[in-house]
């Protein structure tokens, strides 16, 4: 499988420049970072949340976790929770479960970007399957996400 057609069309329409990198099959963002030999802080991870108002995608570094309450306060949404995997699969047709690209806009999903990703010179993201990443310069990522809300809503997870 190549990158999602929906994603490719969206990026091409906006003149975004990116490379597609192949890596060994992976199941988690941490595994993807290791397999692709990229720093987890430069790998954008998508976390899809939902409430009565609909869906929102939080885009954070792969080595972080979403502070759901903080994001909810920022968006004025008190009942945000992680979205159900089956619903995510239905929303992101053309993507393998667990490999949702970190750009919700092609699917009409509100996207919110954590400020920590703006610190990376290069940003990597899932392309829609478990064996390809998109590599994009900071400038193209920033331009692509410039119309989306930004804030600080991630933390280092405690194990």
N, C-alpha and C positions, 0 to 999 in steps of 0.2 A: 504494500500500500504506500502511495506517496502522500504528501501532505493533503489535508482536507481541501477539496475543490472550493468550498465556500470560503475558506481562509485564503487560499491562493488568489481567488478572484478579488476579494476585498483588498488584499495587500497590493495587487497589481493595479487596481483602480486608483489607489492613492499614491502610486509611484514609490512604494516602500522597497528598499533594496535589502535583500537578505540572501543568505546561503542556506542550503539544506545539508545537514550533516547526518550521516548514518552512524549508528552505534549498536552494540549488542542489545538484544531484547531486555527490557527492564520493566519492573512492576511498580516501583515507587520513584518519587522525585530524587530521593537520596541515591538510589541505585542508578538512575539515569545520569546524575552528575558524575558518579564514579565511572560508569561505563563510557561516557562521552568525554571523560577527562576535563570537566569544567568545574569551576568553583561553584558550590551550591548557592553562594550569595549572588551569583550572576544568572542563575537559572530561575526564570519567572514561573511560579507555580500558581495555578488557578484553583480557587476554592469557591465553589458555588453554594450560595446560601439562599434561603427563601423565607417568606412570611406571607401574610394575607395580601400584601401589595404586589407580590410576585418575586422574581429572582434577581439576584445581584451577584456579580463575580468579583471577588476580592483577588487582586494580583499581588503576590508577595514573593520575597526570595524563598527558594526551596528549603533553606535551613531554618525557616521561621514558621510560626503558627499565627493564625488570625486571632486577635482578641475580639471575639464576637460582640461583646457588650460595648466595647469602644467603637467599633465600626457602626453598630446600631445607633449609638449616640450621635456619631458624626453624620449619619444619614437621616436621623430622626425616625428610626424604625426600631421599636422596642422589642419585637418578638422574632428577630432573626435567628435562624437555626440552620445547621448544615442541611443541604438539600438531599433528598433521597436519591441513591445511585440510579434507580430505574428511571426517575424523572429526568435526571441529568442525561442519561443515554437517549431519551426521547427528544430532549431539547437539542442536543448536539449530534444530530444525524450526520453520518459520514465520518465520525470520530470513534475510535475505540474507547470503551469505558476506561476511565483513569488516565486518558491521554488527551484531555481537553486543552486546546490552545489557550494561552493567557490573554486572549483578546475576545471579549464577548460580543463586541459590536456587530460582527457579521451575522450573528444569530439573534440580534435585537435584545441582547442582555446588557443591562446597565453594568458598567465596569468601573471599578474603583482601584486605583493603583497606590500601593504603599510607597512613601517617599524614599525608602531605602533602595529601591530599584534604580532610582535616578542617580545613585552614586556609582553605578557600574558603567565602565567604558563600553562594554559589549553586553548585550542581553540575549540569553538563549531561552527558547520556549518550545513546548511540545508542538508537534505539527499535526497531531490528530491520530498518531499511532504510537506504538511503544518502541520504535526503532529509528525515529528521525527527530532531529531538533532543528529549529530555525535559529540562525545566528544573525543578529541585527546590531548595527552600531547604536551607541547611546543616542546619537542625533536622530536616527530614523525611529527608534523606539519612542523617544520623547515627542517627536512630531506626531506619531501615530496616536499617542495617548494624551496629547495636549488638550483635547476637548473633554477628556474624562476627569472625574473628580480624583483628587490626590489627598493623602493624609497619612497620619501615623497610626497604624492599627495592628502591627504585628509585634511579636516577641519571640525570643529564643525559647523553644519548648523545654520544659523540665521533664526529665525521664525518671 
